[in-house]
């Protein structure tokens, strides 16, 4: 189940909210139990069998965390470290088996001696990449002393399985919500703020991501002998907007839903398409993932406080893992390594040079290379990706531009302008200025939110096109 579905909007969510707030506010542990139950129901909606995997993850990481804290308190750091290692190994093995087993089997089968190997054909458990990272962060933070041990398994289970951020993040680390599991502000003001954030995310997803995605798929599926240079570029630009508004929209819905239950999650996107360098882009894109790799991989390896050669080694390891985390396919690995090369070049000399150029050149440089990155990301078939790249530079095309392309550009000019504007902080700034300075703002905002919901529902009823790109990661 995804947030941008009629089942969620009109069945699951209202029932969950009602069940949650029927429990008196003073009984927070019981509210955590309700949250755990509805989260497990949410998870089992599409894949009932994998709810047992979720319960298994909750159970073993609860035990590992408890023992880490126990032996740290007893002064036995050696045993505490063993439990941290056991947690890491168990989580990585579970993730590796379900997500990467077929990748390794398919590649090993190319070697004659292993040619008889057959893929397992396992269905990927929804959200496993996200909740595995969350549970690993728990035992590490308890060991480091960055978070207290959670002795209530229900509250710990609510953290792991919490449905607002379960499917596609943001990756919520235990130390960020440790206090909120014990005591949180469940005010009307926070609930209203969460509603606005959720509806903003729903609007991004339905009106921007879905429409841009339909255009991308239409242009991508044009027969090879009819493709044009303009069509190849326009299509990829639409995909860049689709993946941004799809993922950031879902993150907004997750953050908004969390607020309605009294949780304050960290932002996951900070307008990455306004960046002036690739380094800045990755400080703004999927922030929770970048911070996770920084704190749990990059810094422990030595970060930048080492020789340049070792620093580049650390970056290589982080970006290989970043690419591989996104999917069990060579294109994702190459995508991660692509950004490793760009970031190393910026760190070595390119950033100093770029910073001396006019801002529009900095933006153009960043967006151009991000666009090439999305080309690697979207095509799991590297051959198809190479063909599309060739089309962008006139190889194998029917010409530079067609009448259909001109028509597409003309009818989408306003939509392009809206997408570009919505990818900047301007709309949010104008909204807050309006909301804080005008008495009628709350009424207008309520009416605007109701309109977003109404038109989103109309779209969902009328259209079968409602993909979620990060749903399978």
FENLINRA-V282616 format. One record per residue. N is the residue number from 1. RES is the residue in one small letter. PHI is phi as a letter, one per 30 degrees, with the letter a starting at -180 (* if undefined). D_LAST is the distance of its C-alpha to the last C-alpha in Angstrom with 1 decimal. Layout:
n=N res=RES phi=PHI d_last=D_LAST
n=N res=RES phi=PHI d_last=D_LAST
This chain:
n=1 res=x phi=* d_last=14.6
n=2 res=x phi=c d_last=13.7
n=3 res=x phi=d d_last=16.2
n=4 res=x phi=d d_last=17.4
n=5 res=x phi=b d_last=18.9
n=6 res=x phi=d d_last=22.6
n=7 res=x phi=d d_last=22.0
n=8 res=x phi=d d_last=20.4
n=9 res=x phi=d d_last=23.0
n=10 res=x phi=c d_last=26.0
n=11 res=x phi=b d_last=25.5
n=12 res=x phi=d d_last=22.9
n=13 res=x phi=d d_last=23.2
n=14 res=x phi=e d_last=27.1
n=15 res=x phi=d d_last=27.6
n=16 res=x phi=d d_last=25.4
n=17 res=x phi=d d_last=27.3
n=18 res=x phi=d d_last=30.6
n=19 res=x phi=d d_last=30.0
n=20 res=x phi=d d_last=29.0
n=21 res=x phi=d d_last=31.9
n=22 res=x phi=d d_last=34.4
n=23 res=x phi=d d_last=34.2
n=24 res=x phi=e d_last=36.7
n=25 res=x phi=e d_last=35.3
n=26 res=x phi=d d_last=37.3
n=27 res=x phi=c d_last=35.4
n=28 res=x phi=d d_last=32.1
n=29 res=x phi=d d_last=31.2
n=30 res=x phi=d d_last=31.6
n=31 res=x phi=d d_last=29.4
n=32 res=x phi=d d_last=26.7
n=33 res=x phi=d d_last=27.3
n=34 res=x phi=e d_last=26.8
n=35 res=x phi=d d_last=23.6
n=36 res=x phi=d d_last=22.4
n=37 res=x phi=d d_last=23.6
n=38 res=x phi=d d_last=22.2
n=39 res=x phi=d d_last=18.7
n=40 res=x phi=d d_last=19.0
n=41 res=x phi=d d_last=20.2
n=42 res=x phi=e d_last=17.4
n=43 res=x phi=d d_last=14.9
n=44 res=x phi=d d_last=17.2
n=45 res=x phi=e d_last=17.8
n=46 res=x phi=c d_last=15.6
n=47 res=x phi=b d_last=15.3
n=48 res=x phi=e d_last=18.5
n=49 res=x phi=d d_last=18.5
n=50 res=x phi=d d_last=15.4
n=51 res=x phi=d d_last=17.2
n=52 res=x phi=d d_last=19.4
n=53 res=x phi=d d_last=16.6
n=54 res=x phi=d d_last=16.0
n=55 res=x phi=d d_last=19.8
n=56 res=x phi=d d_last=20.0
n=57 res=x phi=d d_last=17.7
n=58 res=x phi=d d_last=19.8
n=59 res=x phi=d d_last=23.0
n=60 res=x phi=d d_last=22.7
n=61 res=x phi=d d_last=21.4
n=62 res=x phi=d d_last=24.2
n=63 res=x phi=d d_last=26.7
n=64 res=x phi=d d_last=25.6
n=65 res=x phi=d d_last=25.8
n=66 res=x phi=d d_last=29.1
n=67 res=x phi=d d_last=30.5
n=68 res=x phi=e d_last=29.4
n=69 res=x phi=d d_last=31.4
n=70 res=x phi=e d_last=34.2
n=71 res=x phi=d d_last=34.9
n=72 res=x phi=d d_last=34.5
n=73 res=x phi=d d_last=37.1
n=74 res=x phi=d d_last=39.4
n=75 res=x phi=i d_last=39.1
n=76 res=x phi=c d_last=37.6
n=77 res=x phi=d d_last=34.9
n=78 res=x phi=d d_last=34.6
n=79 res=x phi=d d_last=33.5
n=80 res=x phi=e d_last=31.2
n=81 res=x phi=d d_last=29.4
n=82 res=x phi=d d_last=29.1
n=83 res=x phi=d d_last=27.3
n=84 res=x phi=d d_last=24.9
n=85 res=x phi=d d_last=24.4
n=86 res=x phi=d d_last=24.1
n=87 res=x phi=d d_last=21.3
n=88 res=x phi=d d_last=19.4
n=89 res=x phi=d d_last=20.1
n=90 res=x phi=d d_last=19.2
n=91 res=x phi=d d_last=15.8
n=92 res=x phi=d d_last=15.0
n=93 res=x phi=d d_last=16.5
n=94 res=x phi=d d_last=14.6
n=95 res=x phi=d d_last=11.2
n=96 res=x phi=d d_last=12.8
n=97 res=x phi=d d_last=14.3
n=98 res=x phi=d d_last=11.6
n=99 res=x phi=c d_last=8.9
n=100 res=x phi=c d_last=11.6
n=101 res=x phi=e d_last=14.8
n=102 res=x phi=d d_last=14.9
n=103 res=x phi=d d_last=14.2
n=104 res=x phi=d d_last=17.2
n=105 res=x phi=d d_last=19.2
n=106 res=x phi=d d_last=19.0
n=107 res=x phi=d d_last=20.1
n=108 res=x phi=d d_last=22.7
n=109 res=x phi=d d_last=24.1
n=110 res=x phi=d d_last=25.2
n=111 res=x phi=d d_last=27.7
n=112 res=x phi=e d_last=30.8
n=113 res=x phi=d d_last=31.2
n=114 res=x phi=c d_last=27.7
n=115 res=x phi=d d_last=28.0
n=116 res=x phi=d d_last=28.2
n=117 res=x phi=d d_last=24.8
n=118 res=x phi=c d_last=22.7
n=119 res=x phi=e d_last=18.9
n=120 res=x phi=d d_last=18.2
n=121 res=x phi=i d_last=16.2
n=122 res=x phi=d d_last=14.1
n=123 res=x phi=d d_last=11.9
n=124 res=x phi=d d_last=8.5
n=125 res=x phi=e d_last=9.3
n=126 res=x phi=d d_last=7.6
n=127 res=x phi=i d_last=6.6
n=128 res=x phi=d d_last=7.7
n=129 res=x phi=d d_last=6.3
n=130 res=x phi=d d_last=8.1
n=131 res=x phi=d d_last=11.1
n=132 res=x phi=d d_last=11.7
n=133 res=x phi=d d_last=12.3
n=134 res=x phi=d d_last=14.4
n=135 res=x phi=d d_last=16.5
n=136 res=x phi=d d_last=17.1
n=137 res=x phi=d d_last=18.4
n=138 res=x phi=d d_last=20.8
n=139 res=x phi=d d_last=22.8
n=140 res=x phi=d d_last=23.0
n=141 res=x phi=d d_last=24.2
n=142 res=x phi=d d_last=26.7
n=143 res=x phi=d d_last=28.0
n=144 res=x phi=d d_last=28.4
n=145 res=x phi=i d_last=30.1
n=146 res=x phi=d d_last=27.8
n=147 res=x phi=a d_last=27.3
n=148 res=x phi=d d_last=29.5
n=149 res=x phi=d d_last=28.7
n=150 res=x phi=c d_last=27.8
n=151 res=x phi=d d_last=30.3
n=152 res=x phi=c d_last=29.4
n=153 res=x phi=d d_last=26.7
n=154 res=x phi=d d_last=26.3
n=155 res=x phi=d d_last=25.6
n=156 res=x phi=d d_last=23.2
n=157 res=x phi=d d_last=21.4
n=158 res=x phi=d d_last=21.3
n=159 res=x phi=d d_last=19.6
n=160 res=x phi=d d_last=16.8
n=161 res=x phi=c d_last=16.3
n=162 res=x phi=e d_last=17.3
n=163 res=x phi=d d_last=15.8
n=164 res=x phi=e d_last=16.0
n=165 res=x phi=c d_last=13.2
n=166 res=x phi=d d_last=11.6
n=167 res=x phi=d d_last=8.8
n=168 res=x phi=b d_last=7.6
n=169 res=x phi=i d_last=10.3
n=170 res=x phi=d d_last=12.5
n=171 res=x phi=d d_last=12.4
n=172 res=x phi=c d_last=15.9
n=173 res=x phi=d d_last=18.0
n=174 res=x phi=e d_last=20.8
n=175 res=x phi=d d_last=23.6
n=176 res=x phi=d d_last=22.8
n=177 res=x phi=b d_last=23.4
n=178 res=x phi=e d_last=25.7
n=179 res=x phi=d d_last=28.7
n=180 res=x phi=d d_last=27.1
n=181 res=x phi=d d_last=26.6
n=182 res=x phi=c d_last=30.3
n=183 res=x phi=a d_last=31.6
n=184 res=x phi=b d_last=30.2
n=185 res=x phi=d d_last=31.6
n=186 res=x phi=c d_last=31.1
n=187 res=x phi=c d_last=33.4
n=188 res=x phi=d d_last=33.9
n=189 res=x phi=d d_last=33.4
n=190 res=x phi=d d_last=29.9
n=191 res=x phi=d d_last=29.1
n=192 res=x phi=d d_last=30.4
n=193 res=x phi=d d_last=28.4
n=194 res=x phi=d d_last=25.2
n=195 res=x phi=d d_last=26.2
n=196 res=x phi=d d_last=26.7
n=197 res=x phi=d d_last=23.4
n=198 res=x phi=d d_last=21.6
n=199 res=x phi=d d_last=23.7
n=200 res=x phi=d d_last=23.2
n=201 res=x phi=d d_last=19.4
n=202 res=x phi=d d_last=20.0
n=203 res=x phi=d d_last=22.4
n=204 res=x phi=e d_last=20.0
n=205 res=x phi=d d_last=17.5
n=206 res=x phi=d d_last=20.2
n=207 res=x phi=d d_last=22.9
n=208 res=x phi=c d_last=21.2
n=209 res=x phi=d d_last=17.6
n=210 res=x phi=d d_last=18.5
n=211 res=x phi=d d_last=21.8
n=212 res=x phi=d d_last=20.6
n=213 res=x phi=d d_last=18.0
n=214 res=x phi=d d_last=20.8
n=215 res=x phi=d d_last=22.9
n=216 res=x phi=d d_last=20.3
n=217 res=x phi=d d_last=20.0
n=218 res=x phi=d d_last=23.7
n=219 res=x phi=d d_last=24.5
n=220 res=x phi=d d_last=22.1
n=221 res=x phi=d d_last=23.7
n=222 res=x phi=d d_last=27.2
n=223 res=x phi=e d_last=29.1
n=224 res=x phi=e d_last=29.4
n=225 res=x phi=d d_last=33.2
n=226 res=x phi=c d_last=32.8
n=227 res=x phi=d d_last=30.3
n=228 res=x phi=b d_last=31.6
n=229 res=x phi=d d_last=30.9
n=230 res=x phi=d d_last=30.6
n=231 res=x phi=d d_last=28.3
n=232 res=x phi=d d_last=25.8
n=233 res=x phi=d d_last=25.9
n=234 res=x phi=d d_last=25.8
n=235 res=x phi=d d_last=22.8
n=236 res=x phi=d d_last=20.7
n=237 res=x phi=d d_last=22.0
n=238 res=x phi=d d_last=20.9
n=239 res=x phi=d d_last=17.3
n=240 res=x phi=e d_last=17.5
n=241 res=x phi=d d_last=18.7
n=242 res=x phi=e d_last=16.2
n=243 res=x phi=d d_last=13.1
n=244 res=x phi=d d_last=15.1
n=245 res=x phi=d d_last=16.5
n=246 res=x phi=d d_last=13.5
n=247 res=x phi=d d_last=11.5
n=248 res=x phi=d d_last=14.8
n=249 res=x phi=d d_last=16.1
n=250 res=x phi=d d_last=13.5
n=251 res=x phi=d d_last=14.1
n=252 res=x phi=d d_last=17.8
n=253 res=x phi=d d_last=17.6
n=254 res=x phi=d d_last=16.1
n=255 res=x phi=d d_last=18.8
n=256 res=x phi=d d_last=21.4
n=257 res=x phi=d d_last=20.8
n=258 res=x phi=e d_last=20.9
n=259 res=x phi=e d_last=24.2
n=260 res=x phi=d d_last=25.6
n=261 res=x phi=c d_last=25.3
n=262 res=x phi=j d_last=26.8
n=263 res=x phi=c d_last=23.9
n=264 res=x phi=c d_last=23.5
n=265 res=x phi=d d_last=20.1
n=266 res=x phi=d d_last=20.0
n=267 res=x phi=d d_last=19.2
n=268 res=x phi=c d_last=15.9
n=269 res=x phi=b d_last=17.3
n=270 res=x phi=b d_last=20.9
n=271 res=x phi=h d_last=21.7
n=272 res=x phi=d d_last=20.2
n=273 res=x phi=d d_last=22.0
n=274 res=x phi=c d_last=25.3
n=275 res=x phi=d d_last=24.8
n=276 res=x phi=c d_last=27.7
n=277 res=x phi=a d_last=26.0
n=278 res=x phi=d d_last=22.7
n=279 res=x phi=e d_last=23.3
n=280 res=x phi=d d_last=23.6
n=281 res=x phi=e d_last=20.6
n=282 res=x phi=d d_last=18.4
n=283 res=x phi=d d_last=20.4
n=284 res=x phi=c d_last=19.5
n=285 res=x phi=c d_last=15.8
n=286 res=x phi=h d_last=13.0
n=287 res=x phi=e d_last=16.0
n=288 res=x phi=d d_last=14.6
n=289 res=x phi=d d_last=12.4
n=290 res=x phi=e d_last=15.4
n=291 res=x phi=d d_last=17.7
n=292 res=x phi=d d_last=15.9
n=293 res=x phi=d d_last=16.2
n=294 res=x phi=d d_last=19.7
n=295 res=x phi=d d_last=21.0
n=296 res=x phi=c d_last=19.7
n=297 res=x phi=b d_last=19.7
n=298 res=x phi=d d_last=21.7
n=299 res=x phi=d d_last=24.6
n=300 res=x phi=d d_last=25.1
n=301 res=x phi=d d_last=25.4
n=302 res=x phi=k d_last=28.1
n=303 res=x phi=h d_last=26.4
n=304 res=x phi=c d_last=29.0
n=305 res=x phi=d d_last=31.9
n=306 res=x phi=a d_last=32.8
n=307 res=x phi=d d_last=34.0
n=308 res=x phi=d d_last=32.4
n=309 res=x phi=d d_last=31.5
n=310 res=x phi=d d_last=29.8
n=311 res=x phi=d d_last=28.0
n=312 res=x phi=d d_last=26.7
n=313 res=x phi=d d_last=25.7
n=314 res=x phi=d d_last=23.7
n=315 res=x phi=d d_last=22.0
n=316 res=x phi=d d_last=21.2
n=317 res=x phi=d d_last=19.6
n=318 res=x phi=d d_last=17.5
n=319 res=x phi=d d_last=16.3
n=320 res=x phi=d d_last=15.7
n=321 res=x phi=d d_last=13.4
n=322 res=x phi=d d_last=11.7
n=323 res=x phi=d d_last=11.1
n=324 res=x phi=d d_last=10.2
n=325 res=x phi=d d_last=7.7
n=326 res=x phi=d d_last=5.7
n=327 res=x phi=l d_last=6.2
n=328 res=x phi=d d_last=9.3
n=329 res=x phi=a d_last=11.5
n=330 res=x phi=d d_last=14.5
n=331 res=x phi=d d_last=13.9
n=332 res=x phi=d d_last=11.1
n=333 res=x phi=d d_last=13.7
n=334 res=x phi=d d_last=16.4
n=335 res=x phi=d d_last=14.7
n=336 res=x phi=d d_last=14.7
n=337 res=x phi=d d_last=18.2
n=338 res=x phi=e d_last=19.3
n=339 res=x phi=d d_last=18.8
n=340 res=x phi=e d_last=20.5
n=341 res=x phi=d d_last=23.5
n=342 res=x phi=d d_last=23.7
n=343 res=x phi=d d_last=23.6
n=344 res=x phi=d d_last=26.1
n=345 res=x phi=d d_last=28.4
n=346 res=x phi=d d_last=28.3
n=347 res=x phi=d d_last=29.1
n=348 res=x phi=d d_last=31.8
n=349 res=x phi=a d_last=33.7
n=350 res=x phi=d d_last=31.8
n=351 res=x phi=d d_last=31.1
n=352 res=x phi=d d_last=34.8
n=353 res=x phi=d d_last=35.7
n=354 res=x phi=d d_last=33.3
n=355 res=x phi=d d_last=34.4
n=356 res=x phi=d d_last=37.9
n=357 res=x phi=d d_last=37.1
n=358 res=x phi=e d_last=37.2
n=359 res=x phi=d d_last=34.2
n=360 res=x phi=d d_last=33.6
n=361 res=x phi=d d_last=33.3
n=362 res=x phi=d d_last=30.8
n=363 res=x phi=d d_last=28.6
n=364 res=x phi=d d_last=29.1
n=365 res=x phi=e d_last=28.2
n=366 res=x phi=d d_last=25.0
n=367 res=x phi=d d_last=23.8
n=368 res=x phi=d d_last=24.9
n=369 res=x phi=d d_last=22.9
n=370 res=x phi=d d_last=19.7
n=371 res=x phi=d d_last=20.3
n=372 res=x phi=d d_last=20.6
n=373 res=x phi=d d_last=17.4
n=374 res=x phi=d d_last=15.6
n=375 res=x phi=d d_last=17.5
n=376 res=x phi=d d_last=15.9
n=377 res=x phi=d d_last=12.4
n=378 res=x phi=d d_last=12.9
n=379 res=x phi=c d_last=14.9
n=380 res=x phi=d d_last=13.4
n=381 res=x phi=d d_last=17.1
n=382 res=x phi=d d_last=18.8
n=383 res=x phi=d d_last=22.1
n=384 res=x phi=d d_last=21.1
n=385 res=x phi=d d_last=19.9
n=386 res=x phi=d d_last=23.3
n=387 res=x phi=d d_last=25.2
n=388 res=x phi=d d_last=23.7
n=389 res=x phi=d d_last=24.5
n=390 res=x phi=d d_last=28.0
n=391 res=x phi=e d_last=28.4
n=392 res=x phi=d d_last=27.8
n=393 res=x phi=c d_last=30.8
n=394 res=x phi=i d_last=33.0
n=395 res=x phi=d d_last=32.4
n=396 res=x phi=i d_last=32.7
n=397 res=x phi=c d_last=33.0
n=398 res=x phi=d d_last=35.6
n=399 res=x phi=k d_last=36.6
n=400 res=x phi=d d_last=35.5
n=401 res=x phi=a d_last=35.2
n=402 res=x phi=c d_last=36.1
n=403 res=x phi=d d_last=37.7
n=404 res=x phi=d d_last=34.4
n=405 res=x phi=d d_last=32.6
n=406 res=x phi=d d_last=35.5
n=407 res=x phi=d d_last=35.2
n=408 res=x phi=d d_last=31.4
n=409 res=x phi=d d_last=32.1
n=410 res=x phi=d d_last=35.0
n=411 res=x phi=d d_last=33.5
n=412 res=x phi=c d_last=30.4
n=413 res=x phi=e d_last=32.3
n=414 res=x phi=d d_last=32.3
n=415 res=x phi=d d_last=28.6
n=416 res=x phi=e d_last=27.9
n=417 res=x phi=d d_last=30.1
n=418 res=x phi=d d_last=28.3
n=419 res=x phi=d d_last=24.9
n=420 res=x phi=d d_last=26.4
n=421 res=x phi=d d_last=28.2
n=422 res=x phi=d d_last=25.3
n=423 res=x phi=d d_last=23.2
n=424 res=x phi=c d_last=26.1
n=425 res=x phi=d d_last=27.4
n=426 res=x phi=e d_last=30.5
n=427 res=x phi=e d_last=29.6
n=428 res=x phi=d d_last=28.7
n=429 res=x phi=d d_last=31.9
n=430 res=x phi=d d_last=34.0
n=431 res=x phi=d d_last=32.7
n=432 res=x phi=d d_last=33.5
n=433 res=x phi=d d_last=36.8
n=434 res=x phi=d d_last=37.7
n=435 res=x phi=d d_last=36.5
n=436 res=x phi=d d_last=38.5
n=437 res=x phi=c d_last=41.6
n=438 res=x phi=b d_last=42.4
n=439 res=x phi=d d_last=43.6
n=440 res=x phi=d d_last=42.3
n=441 res=x phi=d d_last=38.8
n=442 res=x phi=d d_last=37.4
n=443 res=x phi=d d_last=38.8
n=444 res=x phi=d d_last=37.5
n=445 res=x phi=d d_last=34.0
n=446 res=x phi=d d_last=34.1
n=447 res=x phi=d d_last=35.2
n=448 res=x phi=d d_last=32.6
n=449 res=x phi=d d_last=29.8
n=450 res=x phi=d d_last=31.4
n=451 res=x phi=d d_last=31.5
n=452 res=x phi=e d_last=27.8
n=453 res=x phi=d d_last=27.1
n=454 res=x phi=d d_last=29.8
n=455 res=x phi=d d_last=28.6
n=456 res=x phi=d d_last=24.9
n=457 res=x phi=d d_last=26.1
n=458 res=x phi=d d_last=28.3
n=459 res=x phi=d d_last=25.5
n=460 res=x phi=d d_last=23.3
n=461 res=x phi=d d_last=26.4
n=462 res=x phi=d d_last=27.4
n=463 res=x phi=c d_last=24.2
n=464 res=x phi=c d_last=21.7
n=465 res=x phi=c d_last=19.3
n=466 res=x phi=b d_last=16.7
n=467 res=x phi=d d_last=13.2
n=468 res=x phi=b d_last=10.3
n=469 res=x phi=d d_last=8.2
n=470 res=x phi=d d_last=5.3
n=471 res=x phi=e d_last=5.8
n=472 res=x phi=c d_last=3.8
n=473 res=x phi=c d_last=0.0
